[in-house]
């Protein structure tokens, strides 16, 4: 169920810079969109106006770890379109799109206790490492956080686009209607690994938090 963390690989590639839609895909509702790096900093400046204490702009060197492009669909909810991959809502804020595209990258990563805590860029991830990764991709934190830290992150309650559920020993998130978790929660019969889950999970026992403005 648990695995030791292997050595970290090099960076997964530099972020794309073109803001244009790249190409149409199958199924026909799916398109790929690229977001310029400066867009994420613009989002951060708006968040800073409401919460300058904790909303930080991530350095460009860190931002290069995360994808700046990915699939989008119409509407306000994300949708799983293939194993481990989700399309971001076209109407979602840039930060949310980037969080979803980043979560897609984790579908090939194993569960690793302590993974994703020394650095956003790791070879495996645990629950809080997973959530930290997508928050980092969204430009909402500058370094990984633990489950304990996430219990006090942002503001209390559910967010419009993203809600982080944290308790002692575990955390997961719901982003644009999809659950990002490292446990399947379906009688624990599935594989432990970071990724999108198709079932709902009870928030009982968890503290709900959300980033300001999202």
N, C-alpha and C positions, 0 to 999 in steps of 0.2 A: 504493500500500500504506500509506504514511504520510500524515498530514494535519497541517496547521498547526492550532493550537488557536485557535478563534474566541473572541471575547470571552465571558466568563462571564455567564450569565443570572442573574436574581434567584433567590431561594430557591424550591424546588419546592413549597413548601406546608408548613403546620404539621402536626405529628404529631397523630393522633387520640388521644383520651383515654379512650374507652369500653372496658372490658375485655370486653364482651359479644361473642358470635358475631354477626356482622352479617347474613349471609344464606347460603342454600344456593345452590350453583351447579351447572352441568353440566360434566363428568360428576358423577354423584350422590355419589361419594366425596369431593368437594371442598367444603370449607366455608371461610368467611373468619372470621378471628379478629383481634381488636384487643387489644393489650397496653398497659396503662397505663404511662406514662413511668417511674413509680417502680419498676416491676418491674426495669428494666434496672439501676438503681442498686443494688437488692438483690443482683442477680447479681454486680455489681462488688465489693461488700463481701465476698462469699464468696471471690472470686478474690484480693482484697487480703490475706486471711488467709494465703494460701499464697505470694503473690508481690507484696508491697507495693512492691517496687522499681520494677516496670514496669507494673503494672496500674493504670490511672488512670480516674477517673470523668470522663466528658466533660461539659462544661458544657451546661446545657439549651439555650442558644442554638445550640450545634452540633448537639445531638440533634434539633432541629426540622427539620434538613435531611433526616433519615432517616425512612422509613415506620415507623409503629407498628402496622400491621395488614397482613394478607395471607392468602393461601390456605394451608390446612393439610390434611393427609391422615392417615389412621391409619398406625400402624407407626413404624419408627425410621429409615426412609430417605426422602430427598426424591425427588420425581418430577416430571419435566417433563410438563406437561399441555397446553401450547400453545407456539407459537413464541416462544422467549426467556423463557418463564415457568416457574417451578418452584413446587411446593407444599412447604411445610416439614412435617417429621414432627410429628404432634401431641404425641408424647412427648419431643420435643427440648427442651433448655433454651431459655429466652426469648432468650438471646444468639444462639443458632443460628437460631432463627426470624427474628429481626431481620436477621441477616446474609443469609439467603436472600431475604427480602423486599427488602432493599436491592439485592442482585444483580439482581433482576428489573427494577429501575428502570434499570439500565445497558444493558439490551438495545437501547434506542433510541439509545444514545450511540455516536459514532464512535471509532475508535482514534486517539489523539493522543499523540505522543511528549512526555513531560513533563506530560501531562494528569492532574489530580488530585493534584498535588504542592503547589501553593501553598495549596490549599483542598480540603476534601472535596467541596465543591459546585463542579463545573466543567462545561464543555460537552463535554468529551471526556476519555478516560482511556487511559493506557498500562497495562502489566501491573501494576506495583507500585502505581500509582494506583488500579487496580481493587481489588486486595487490601486496600489501605489503607481504601478506602471501606467495604467490608463489615466490616472489623475496627472501624472507627469506629462503624458502625451497631450493632454488637454491644456497644459500650461498652468495647472492649478496648484501644484506643489513643486518644490525644487529638489527634494530628496525623498527617498522612500520612508514610509511610516509604518509603525507596528499596529496591530489590532487595538492595542490600548490607546495609542495616539489617535486612531481614527474614531474612537468613541467620543472624542472632543473636537473633532475637525468641523470646520464650517459652522453652520447653524442647525439647531435642533429641528427635527421634523422631516417630512418628505419634500423632495424638490420637484420642480416642474419637469426637468429632463433627466436628472440623476439623483438617486438616493443611495446612500451608503448605509448598510446595516452592520453594526459592529457590536461584539460582546467579548468577554474574556475568552481568548483562544480561537476566535473565528470572526471573519468578516466577509461580506459579499456585497454586490451592488446590483441595482436595477437601473439600466440605462436605456432611455427611450422605449421602455416596455419590455426589455429583455433582461434576464438574470445572468449576471456574470459571476461565476462561482468556481471553486476548486473541488466541491463535492456535489454529486448528482442529486442528493436528497431524495431520491426515489428508492427508499428502503436500502440506500447505500449499496446497491447492486452494480452501479456503474463504475467507470474508471475515475479515480481521483486525478484530476489534472485541471489546469486553468482553461476556462472556455465558457461558451454560451450554453445555458441549460434550457431545455424545452418545458420543464415543469415549474410550477410556482413553489415558493418556499414560505412557510409561515414566518412572520417577523417577530413572533413571540420570543422574548428574552433578549432581543437585540435593541440597541439604541439606533434610531434613525437620524441621520445627519445629511446635510446637503451643502454644496458650495453656494455662496451668495450669488443670487441672480440666475441660478440654474436649477 
